Protein backbone atom coordinates (compact mmCIF):
# COMPACT_ATOMS: atom_id res chain seq x y z
CA UNK A 1 0.00 0.00 0.00
CA UNK A 2 2.86 2.34 0.85
CA UNK A 3 4.56 1.71 -2.48
CA UNK A 4 1.33 2.43 -4.41
CA UNK A 5 0.89 5.72 -2.58
CA UNK A 6 4.44 6.85 -3.39
CA UNK A 7 3.83 6.31 -7.09
CA UNK A 8 1.10 9.01 -7.10
CA UNK A 9 3.08 11.62 -5.21
CA UNK A 10 4.12 14.84 -7.17
CA UNK A 11 6.78 17.52 -6.77
CA UNK A 12 4.11 20.09 -5.74
CA UNK A 13 3.51 19.60 -2.04
CA UNK A 14 2.66 23.15 -0.82
CA UNK A 15 0.40 26.01 -2.02
CA UNK A 16 3.47 28.15 -2.63
CA UNK A 17 4.88 25.58 -5.01
CA UNK A 18 1.55 25.48 -6.84
CA UNK A 19 1.56 29.26 -7.36
CA UNK A 20 5.13 29.18 -8.69
CA UNK A 21 4.21 26.39 -11.11
CA UNK A 22 1.17 28.33 -12.45
CA UNK A 23 3.19 31.51 -12.99
CA UNK A 24 5.94 29.59 -14.74
CA UNK A 25 3.36 27.99 -17.03
CA UNK A 26 2.40 31.47 -18.30
CA UNK A 27 5.71 33.30 -18.23
CA UNK A 28 7.94 30.70 -19.87
CA UNK A 29 5.87 30.42 -23.10
CA UNK A 30 5.72 34.24 -23.36
CA UNK A 31 9.48 34.53 -23.04
CA UNK A 32 9.93 31.84 -25.69
CA UNK A 33 7.56 33.68 -28.07
CA UNK A 34 9.39 37.00 -27.56
CA UNK A 35 12.76 35.38 -28.27
CA UNK A 36 11.40 33.76 -31.43
CA UNK A 37 9.97 37.09 -32.68
CA UNK A 38 13.27 38.87 -32.08
CA UNK A 39 15.11 36.14 -33.90
CA UNK A 40 12.78 36.23 -36.91
CA UNK A 41 12.76 40.05 -37.21
CA UNK A 42 16.42 40.66 -36.46
CA UNK A 43 17.25 40.82 -40.17
CA UNK A 44 14.24 42.92 -41.20
CA UNK A 45 14.02 46.69 -41.80
CA UNK A 46 14.88 49.05 -38.93
CA UNK A 47 14.85 52.80 -38.30
CA UNK A 48 11.16 53.58 -38.99
CA UNK A 49 11.47 52.63 -42.62
CA UNK A 50 14.22 55.07 -43.59
CA UNK A 51 17.18 52.65 -43.51
CA UNK A 52 17.45 49.12 -44.87
CA UNK A 53 19.52 46.37 -43.29
CA UNK A 54 22.08 44.56 -45.36
CA UNK A 55 20.63 41.65 -47.32
CA UNK A 56 17.35 43.33 -48.40
CA UNK A 57 16.74 43.94 -52.09
CA UNK A 58 16.63 47.31 -53.88
CA UNK A 59 12.92 46.78 -54.54
CA UNK A 60 12.26 46.51 -50.80
CA UNK A 61 14.23 49.69 -50.17
CA UNK A 62 12.26 51.58 -52.85
CA UNK A 63 8.97 50.38 -51.38
CA UNK A 64 9.96 51.52 -47.91
CA UNK A 65 11.06 54.96 -49.13
CA UNK A 66 7.82 55.40 -51.08
CA UNK A 67 5.78 54.52 -48.01
CA UNK A 68 7.78 56.99 -45.94
CA UNK A 69 7.02 59.78 -48.41
CA UNK A 70 3.31 58.99 -48.31
CA UNK A 71 3.01 59.15 -44.55
CA UNK A 72 5.22 62.22 -44.24
CA UNK A 73 3.38 65.16 -42.58
CA UNK A 74 1.65 67.47 -45.05
CA UNK A 75 3.73 70.44 -43.88
CA UNK A 76 6.92 68.60 -44.92
CA UNK A 77 5.67 67.98 -48.45
CA UNK A 78 5.53 71.62 -49.57
CA UNK A 79 1.76 71.98 -49.55
CA UNK A 80 0.04 75.18 -48.44
CA UNK A 81 -3.62 75.73 -47.66
CA UNK A 82 -5.53 78.64 -49.18
CA UNK A 83 -9.07 79.97 -48.98
CA UNK A 84 -10.45 78.98 -52.39
CA UNK A 85 -13.31 81.43 -52.03
CA UNK A 86 -11.14 84.47 -51.47
CA UNK A 87 -12.40 88.04 -51.82
CA UNK A 88 -15.04 88.64 -54.45
CA UNK A 89 -13.84 90.24 -57.68
CA UNK A 90 -16.32 93.08 -58.25
CA UNK A 91 -17.80 93.57 -61.72
CA UNK A 92 -17.66 96.84 -63.61
CA UNK A 93 -20.75 99.01 -63.93
CA UNK A 94 -21.12 98.17 -67.62
CA UNK A 95 -20.92 94.43 -66.93
CA UNK A 96 -23.62 94.67 -64.24
CA UNK A 97 -25.80 96.76 -66.54
CA UNK A 98 -25.56 94.24 -69.38
CA UNK A 99 -26.18 91.25 -67.12
CA UNK A 100 -28.98 92.64 -64.96
CA UNK A 101 -30.21 96.16 -65.69
CA UNK A 102 -30.59 96.33 -69.46
CA UNK A 103 -33.65 94.06 -69.48
CA UNK A 104 -35.67 97.06 -68.33
CA UNK A 105 -33.42 100.10 -68.75
CA UNK A 106 -32.64 99.37 -72.40
CA UNK A 107 -36.33 99.28 -73.33
CA UNK A 108 -37.96 101.52 -70.72
CA UNK A 109 -40.06 98.60 -69.50
CA UNK A 110 -42.38 99.23 -66.54
CA UNK A 111 -41.54 102.92 -66.53
CA UNK A 112 -37.79 102.40 -66.20
CA UNK A 113 -35.76 105.36 -67.50
CA UNK A 114 -33.98 104.28 -70.67
CA UNK A 115 -30.22 104.61 -70.65
CA UNK A 116 -29.24 107.63 -72.75
CA UNK A 117 -32.62 109.35 -72.28
CA UNK A 118 -31.54 112.57 -70.55
CA UNK A 119 -35.12 113.79 -70.11
CA UNK A 120 -36.19 110.59 -68.34
CA UNK A 121 -33.15 110.67 -66.07
CA UNK A 122 -33.04 114.40 -65.28
CA UNK A 123 -35.48 114.31 -62.36
CA UNK A 124 -33.74 111.27 -60.87
CA UNK A 125 -30.27 112.78 -61.29
CA UNK A 126 -31.53 115.94 -59.58
CA UNK A 127 -32.34 113.87 -56.48
CA UNK A 128 -28.65 113.17 -56.09
CA UNK A 129 -26.39 110.15 -56.25
CA UNK A 130 -27.22 108.88 -52.75
CA UNK A 131 -30.98 108.80 -53.41
CA UNK A 132 -30.65 107.12 -56.78
CA UNK A 133 -28.33 104.50 -55.29
CA UNK A 134 -30.68 103.92 -52.33
CA UNK A 135 -33.58 103.21 -54.71
CA UNK A 136 -31.40 100.86 -56.77
CA UNK A 137 -30.24 98.86 -53.74
CA UNK A 138 -33.57 98.74 -51.87
CA UNK A 139 -35.92 98.70 -54.85
CA UNK A 140 -38.60 101.18 -55.87
CA UNK A 141 -42.12 100.49 -57.15
CA UNK A 142 -41.84 97.90 -59.97
CA UNK A 143 -38.06 97.64 -59.69
CA UNK A 144 -36.95 94.94 -57.22
CA UNK A 145 -33.99 95.39 -54.90
CA UNK A 146 -30.72 95.31 -56.86
CA UNK A 147 -32.68 94.77 -60.06
CA UNK A 148 -33.68 91.31 -58.86
CA UNK A 149 -30.08 90.08 -58.53
CA UNK A 150 -29.51 89.63 -54.79
CA UNK A 151 -25.97 88.32 -55.41
CA UNK A 152 -24.73 91.77 -56.43
CA UNK A 153 -22.53 93.65 -53.99
CA UNK A 154 -23.65 97.19 -53.10
CA UNK A 155 -20.51 98.49 -54.82
CA UNK A 156 -21.47 96.68 -58.02
CA UNK A 157 -24.94 98.23 -57.90
CA UNK A 158 -23.34 101.64 -57.34
CA UNK A 159 -21.10 101.17 -60.35
CA UNK A 160 -24.09 100.23 -62.52
CA UNK A 161 -26.00 103.30 -61.31
CA UNK A 162 -23.05 105.55 -62.16
CA UNK A 163 -22.68 103.92 -65.57
CA UNK A 164 -26.35 104.38 -66.51
CA UNK A 165 -26.70 107.86 -65.03
CA UNK A 166 -23.52 109.16 -66.65
CA UNK A 167 -24.71 107.79 -69.99
CA UNK A 168 -27.82 109.92 -69.47
CA UNK A 169 -26.34 113.28 -68.49
CA UNK A 170 -25.04 112.83 -64.93
CA UNK A 171 -21.49 113.30 -63.76
CA UNK A 172 -21.45 110.92 -60.85
CA UNK A 173 -18.11 109.62 -59.62
CA UNK A 174 -17.72 105.86 -59.58
CA UNK A 175 -17.07 104.47 -56.09
CA UNK A 176 -13.52 103.31 -55.47
CA UNK A 177 -12.66 100.07 -53.75
CA UNK A 178 -8.98 100.03 -52.88
CA UNK A 179 -8.95 96.37 -51.87
CA UNK A 180 -10.34 95.17 -55.19
CA UNK A 181 -7.16 95.60 -57.30
CA UNK A 182 -5.03 93.90 -54.65
CA UNK A 183 -7.49 91.05 -54.40
CA UNK A 184 -7.55 90.68 -58.17
CA UNK A 185 -3.74 90.67 -58.30
CA UNK A 186 -3.57 88.04 -55.57
CA UNK A 187 -6.11 85.89 -57.37
CA UNK A 188 -4.17 86.25 -60.62
CA UNK A 189 -0.89 85.29 -58.93
CA UNK A 190 -2.54 82.28 -57.31
CA UNK A 191 -3.98 81.20 -60.65
CA UNK A 192 -0.57 81.49 -62.33
CA UNK A 193 1.09 79.48 -59.57
CA UNK A 194 -1.48 76.70 -59.76
CA UNK A 195 -1.54 76.54 -63.58
CA UNK A 196 1.52 74.21 -63.97
CA UNK A 197 0.14 71.78 -61.41
CA UNK A 198 -3.26 71.81 -63.08
CA UNK A 199 -1.67 71.19 -66.49
CA UNK A 200 0.38 68.30 -65.11
CA UNK A 201 -2.64 66.64 -63.52
CA UNK A 202 -4.96 67.15 -66.51
CA UNK A 203 -4.12 63.88 -68.37
CA UNK A 204 -4.60 61.74 -65.27
CA UNK A 205 -7.84 63.51 -64.36
CA UNK A 206 -9.43 63.37 -67.82
CA UNK A 207 -11.00 59.94 -67.41
CA UNK A 208 -12.54 60.62 -63.98
CA UNK A 209 -13.72 64.01 -65.24
CA UNK A 210 -15.47 62.40 -68.20
CA UNK A 211 -17.15 59.88 -65.90
CA UNK A 212 -18.17 62.68 -63.54
CA UNK A 213 -19.64 64.71 -66.41
CA UNK A 214 -21.65 61.70 -67.54
CA UNK A 215 -22.96 61.11 -64.02
CA UNK A 216 -23.79 64.81 -63.68
CA UNK A 217 -25.77 64.79 -66.92
CA UNK A 218 -27.75 61.77 -65.72
CA UNK A 219 -28.51 63.47 -62.40
CA UNK A 220 -29.48 66.86 -63.95
CA UNK A 221 -33.28 66.34 -63.84
CA UNK A 222 -33.08 65.32 -60.18
CA UNK A 223 -31.01 68.41 -59.33
CA UNK A 224 -33.45 70.74 -61.08
CA UNK A 225 -36.32 69.16 -59.19
CA UNK A 226 -34.55 69.63 -55.86
CA UNK A 227 -34.08 73.40 -56.35
CA UNK A 228 -36.84 75.68 -55.06
CA UNK A 229 -38.18 77.25 -58.27
CA UNK A 230 -40.50 79.61 -56.38
CA UNK A 231 -37.55 81.07 -54.47
CA UNK A 232 -35.70 81.83 -57.71
CA UNK A 233 -38.85 83.28 -59.27
CA UNK A 234 -39.45 85.58 -56.28
CA UNK A 235 -35.84 86.77 -56.28
CA UNK A 236 -35.34 87.33 -60.01
CA UNK A 237 -38.11 86.44 -62.45
CA UNK A 238 -41.05 88.29 -60.94
CA UNK A 239 -39.46 91.64 -61.80
CA UNK A 240 -40.75 91.12 -65.34
CA UNK A 241 -43.07 88.10 -65.26
CA UNK A 242 -45.32 89.42 -62.48
CA UNK A 243 -46.38 92.44 -64.54
CA UNK A 244 -45.64 91.25 -68.09
CA UNK A 245 -42.77 93.70 -68.51
CA UNK A 246 -41.21 93.91 -71.99
CA UNK A 247 -43.58 91.28 -73.36
CA UNK A 248 -42.72 88.69 -70.70
CA UNK A 249 -45.60 86.20 -70.24
CA UNK A 250 -47.29 87.04 -66.96
CA UNK A 251 -47.15 84.47 -64.19
CA UNK A 252 -50.24 82.26 -64.29
CA UNK A 253 -51.47 83.60 -67.66
CA UNK A 254 -52.37 80.34 -69.43
CA UNK A 255 -53.01 82.01 -72.80
CA UNK A 256 -49.62 83.78 -72.78
CA UNK A 257 -47.79 80.58 -71.80
CA UNK A 258 -49.69 78.12 -74.02
CA UNK A 259 -47.47 78.36 -77.11
CA UNK A 260 -44.31 78.41 -75.04
CA UNK A 261 -45.29 75.31 -73.10
CA UNK A 262 -46.24 73.62 -76.34
CA UNK A 263 -42.74 74.26 -77.69
CA UNK A 264 -41.40 72.02 -74.96
CA UNK A 265 -39.15 72.43 -71.95
CA UNK A 266 -35.87 72.23 -73.93
CA UNK A 267 -36.87 75.39 -75.82
CA UNK A 268 -38.02 77.12 -72.62
CA UNK A 269 -34.78 76.21 -70.88
CA UNK A 270 -32.66 77.46 -73.78
CA UNK A 271 -34.42 80.84 -73.94
CA UNK A 272 -34.18 81.26 -70.17
CA UNK A 273 -30.52 80.28 -69.98
CA UNK A 274 -29.23 82.07 -73.09
CA UNK A 275 -31.66 84.97 -73.34
CA UNK A 276 -34.31 85.70 -75.94
CA UNK A 277 -35.13 88.62 -78.22
CA UNK A 278 -38.89 88.86 -78.72
CA UNK A 279 -41.09 91.32 -80.58
CA UNK A 280 -42.01 93.27 -77.46
CA UNK A 281 -38.65 93.23 -75.71
CA UNK A 282 -35.57 91.31 -74.73
CA UNK A 283 -34.94 88.90 -71.89
CA UNK A 284 -31.26 88.72 -70.85
CA UNK A 285 -29.57 85.40 -70.17
CA UNK A 286 -30.82 83.92 -66.88
CA UNK A 287 -33.05 86.96 -66.44
CA UNK A 288 -29.96 89.02 -65.73
CA UNK A 289 -29.11 87.01 -62.63
CA UNK A 290 -26.14 84.89 -61.60
CA UNK A 291 -28.32 81.88 -60.79
CA UNK A 292 -27.04 78.43 -61.74
CA UNK A 293 -28.48 76.52 -64.71
CA UNK A 294 -30.38 74.20 -62.35
CA UNK A 295 -31.92 77.16 -60.51
CA UNK A 296 -33.04 78.80 -63.78
CA UNK A 297 -34.60 75.52 -64.96
CA UNK A 298 -36.40 75.12 -61.65
CA UNK A 299 -37.83 78.64 -61.97
CA UNK A 300 -39.00 77.83 -65.54
CA UNK A 301 -40.68 74.65 -64.29
CA UNK A 302 -42.38 76.62 -61.51
CA UNK A 303 -43.77 79.27 -63.88
CA UNK A 304 -44.81 76.73 -66.53
CA UNK A 305 -46.62 74.60 -63.95
CA UNK A 306 -48.56 77.64 -62.75
CA UNK A 307 -49.79 78.30 -66.29
CA UNK A 308 -51.06 74.81 -67.08
Secondary structure as GFF3:
##gff-version 3
##sequence-region A 1 308
A	DSSP	alpha_helix	2	7	.	.	.	ID=ss1
A	DSSP	alpha_helix	15	41	.	.	.	ID=ss2
A	DSSP	alpha_helix	58	71	.	.	.	ID=ss3
A	DSSP	three_ten_helix	74	77	.	.	.	ID=ss4
A	DSSP	alpha_helix	93	96	.	.	.	ID=ss5
A	DSSP	pi_helix	97	101	.	.	.	ID=ss6
A	DSSP	alpha_helix	102	105	.	.	.	ID=ss7
A	DSSP	three_ten_helix	109	111	.	.	.	ID=ss8
A	DSSP	alpha_helix	118	126	.	.	.	ID=ss9
A	DSSP	alpha_helix	129	138	.	.	.	ID=ss10
A	DSSP	three_ten_helix	145	148	.	.	.	ID=ss11
A	DSSP	alpha_helix	154	166	.	.	.	ID=ss12
A	DSSP	alpha_helix	178	226	.	.	.	ID=ss13
A	DSSP	alpha_helix	229	232	.	.	.	ID=ss14
A	DSSP	pi_helix	233	237	.	.	.	ID=ss15
A	DSSP	alpha_helix	238	241	.	.	.	ID=ss16
A	DSSP	three_ten_helix	245	247	.	.	.	ID=ss17
A	DSSP	alpha_helix	254	262	.	.	.	ID=ss18
A	DSSP	alpha_helix	265	274	.	.	.	ID=ss19
A	DSSP	beta_strand	276	277	.	.	.	ID=ss20
A	DSSP	beta_strand	282	283	.	.	.	ID=ss21
A	DSSP	three_ten_helix	285	288	.	.	.	ID=ss22
A	DSSP	alpha_helix	293	306	.	.	.	ID=ss23
###
